[in-house]
């Protein structure tokens, strides 16, 4: 039996987790990072994708992201770089008639004021979170681009909207950390320094849904194995939500931090 070829663009937390789940006899996997391909270079991107077989599965998991402080300090880079990467990718993949594409989209594209678990039909029903608006706008533009290609060119392109992902990752830049590693780092420093309290951003009431990175990889693997290409946009989420304050208490308990 011939192998299914899968190319994953992006080898960060999400891309590397997806790649690990495809290491079996039925898949031939390539993981492409920024050192291998500059997605901001439209010529290089088109040249790379022109060499990809039309029946190969492309997974777009690339991008620049960070925590709240990084979002607030770098809105232009977050908007321009993410928009540039996804636009170059979509243009190249569409021009080369790549049949199957999965675009990984962050859940921040949903309205910020939803009082229920997000469903695909909730898209566009309200404004996105202001602190990540530049990033979210670039990402939702990619979602629209994928849907447009699917509608006009009839290709099997899908958006997978993914909730907050956490898990092992090589990046340790504190400003680019998302909430779980950022809290772990805060409690670790507090224990090391003997601090009697730890301050977290906000009032702790926002509720988030978290998904372990390897579970995301398994979900993407399952999507492909079960041939779900008729679905244009789909959510991948965890099983339950937790408030930031509850999350902080869980991490404090796990790390045996006894301060406030």
Secondary structure by P-SEA (a helix, b strand, c coil): cbbbbbbbccccaaaaaaaaaacccccbbbbbcccccccccaaaaaaaaaaccccbbbbbcccccccaaaaaacaaaaaaaaaaaaaaaaaaaaaacccbbbbbbccccccccccccccccccccccccccaaaaaaaaaaaaaaaaaaaaacccbbbbbbbcccccccccccccccccaaaaaaaaaaaaaaccccccccccccbbbbbbcaaaaaaaaaaaaaaccccccbbbbbccccccaaaaaaaaaaaaccccc
